[in-house]
Amino acid sequence: MPTVLHVDSSPPLAKPPSPAISPANSPSNGRPPTHGNIITRDLTTTTISSVSAAWIAAVHTPADALTPAQKDLLSLSDTLIAKLFTADEFVFGVPMHNFGVPSVLKLWIDQIARANKTFSYATGSPVGLLTGKKATLLIATGGNYDAGTAKASYNFVEPYLRTVLGFVGVTDVTAIVAGGTAALNYGADRPTFLKPHVEAVRATFQAG
Ligand SMILES: Cc1cc2nc3c(=O)[nH]c(=O)nc-3n(C[C@H](O)[C@H](O)[C@H](O)COP(=O)(O)O)c2cc1C
């Protein structure tokens, strides 16, 4: 049974627009219980500091020269990276925020993209070290950014996540996008709107 790491970045709302899409909001649809051993990292309840000068210095200090304070500074990053290596698969629940990923997800990315931990330039070109793993992106956007439409280039969520994941070695990435969730705020029937997305999520996990 695979170990699946869920990284959730959707703030829990009283009436979330896309409960069936983000596994944080609807485990039964996003992750069938038989799918694997689930580890959850809820970024809306994880405190992650932004990258500081001291953190950068610690990252560039050889492991055997780290001070206790520097080890402390890197401990969350070390923990988050260890979880990535433990998992066989990743599931990211990602709402679009201002055309990109939520800031908490960016903070998480800054902690897990680390030289000689998740990528290496040892050969001169970048090599991702998280190999043999796959990721599913469950993306929800208020508007529509379908390929070929005028607003497609506004979408920095899926292209960015594919780039970052590929950089650290995860190239087997499936994206399931629930576009146009704003319609739910303007009277669209919820079950009807969500049905194709819920089915796409189910089909992906059953196929996997
Ligand atoms: C702070 C914030 C910024 C948002 N920015 C955008 C945006 O730039 N484009 C868009 O289409 N939707 C935007 N939305 C709408 C969300 O992407 C949409 O409601 C989505 O369904 C949220 O997913 P969730 O239900 O999984 O949290 C924004 C929502 C919030 C709360």
The ligand as an SDF file (V2000), in Angstrom:
LIG
                    3D

 31 33  0  0  0  0  0  0  0  0999 V2000
   -7.4170   35.3830   -1.3070 C   0  0  0  0  0  0  0  0  0  0  0  0
   -8.0740   34.7730   -2.5160 C   0  0  0  0  0  0  0  0  0  0  0  0
   -7.5750   35.0630   -3.7650 C   0  0  0  0  0  0  0  0  0  0  0  0
   -8.1580   34.4980   -4.8990 C   0  0  0  0  0  0  0  0  0  0  0  0
   -7.6300   34.7730   -6.1250 N   0  0  0  0  0  0  0  0  0  0  0  0
   -8.1890   34.2190   -7.2190 C   0  0  0  0  0  0  0  0  0  0  0  0
   -7.6550   34.4730   -8.5080 C   0  0  0  0  0  0  0  0  0  0  0  0
   -6.6620   35.1760   -8.6830 O   0  0  0  0  0  0  0  0  0  0  0  0
   -8.2510   33.9090   -9.5710 N   0  0  0  0  0  0  0  0  0  0  0  0
   -9.3420   33.0760   -9.4330 C   0  0  0  0  0  0  0  0  0  0  0  0
   -9.8240   32.5630  -10.4390 O   0  0  0  0  0  0  0  0  0  0  0  0
   -9.8590   32.8010   -8.2180 N   0  0  0  0  0  0  0  0  0  0  0  0
   -9.3160   33.3610   -7.1230 C   0  0  0  0  0  0  0  0  0  0  0  0
   -9.8350   33.0830   -5.8870 N   0  0  0  0  0  0  0  0  0  0  0  0
  -10.9770   32.1430   -5.7800 C   0  0  0  0  0  0  0  0  0  0  0  0
  -10.5240   30.7420   -5.3920 C   0  0  0  0  0  0  0  0  0  0  0  0
   -9.5060   30.2670   -6.2380 O   0  0  0  0  0  0  0  0  0  0  0  0
  -11.7300   29.8030   -5.4800 C   0  0  0  0  0  0  0  0  0  0  0  0
  -12.7200   30.2540   -4.5710 O   0  0  0  0  0  0  0  0  0  0  0  0
  -11.4000   28.3670   -5.1900 C   0  0  0  0  0  0  0  0  0  0  0  0
  -12.5350   27.5650   -5.4450 O   0  0  0  0  0  0  0  0  0  0  0  0
  -10.9400   28.1290   -3.7410 C   0  0  0  0  0  0  0  0  0  0  0  0
  -10.6530   26.7600   -3.5740 O   0  0  0  0  0  0  0  0  0  0  0  0
  -11.0420   25.9690   -2.2280 P   0  0  0  0  0  0  0  0  0  0  0  0
  -12.5210   25.8860   -2.1720 O   0  0  0  0  0  0  0  0  0  0  0  0
  -10.3960   24.6310   -2.3620 O   0  0  0  0  0  0  0  0  0  0  0  0
  -10.4810   26.7680   -1.0900 O   0  0  0  0  0  0  0  0  0  0  0  0
   -9.2720   33.6400   -4.7500 C   0  0  0  0  0  0  0  0  0  0  0  0
   -9.7660   33.3430   -3.4720 C   0  0  0  0  0  0  0  0  0  0  0  0
   -9.1840   33.9060   -2.3670 C   0  0  0  0  0  0  0  0  0  0  0  0
   -9.7490   33.5790   -1.0020 C   0  0  0  0  0  0  0  0  0  0  0  0
  1  2  1  0
  2  3  1  0
  2 30  2  0
  3  4  2  0
  4  5  1  0
  4 28  1  0
  5  6  2  0
  6  7  1  0
  6 13  1  0
  7  8  2  0
  7  9  1  0
  9 10  1  0
 10 11  2  0
 10 12  1  0
 12 13  2  0
 13 14  1  0
 14 15  1  0
 14 28  1  0
 15 16  1  0
 16 17  1  0
 16 18  1  0
 18 19  1  0
 18 20  1  0
 20 21  1  0
 20 22  1  0
 22 23  1  0
 23 24  1  0
 24 25  2  0
 24 26  1  0
 24 27  1  0
 28 29  2  0
 29 30  1  0
 30 31  1  0
M  END
$$$$
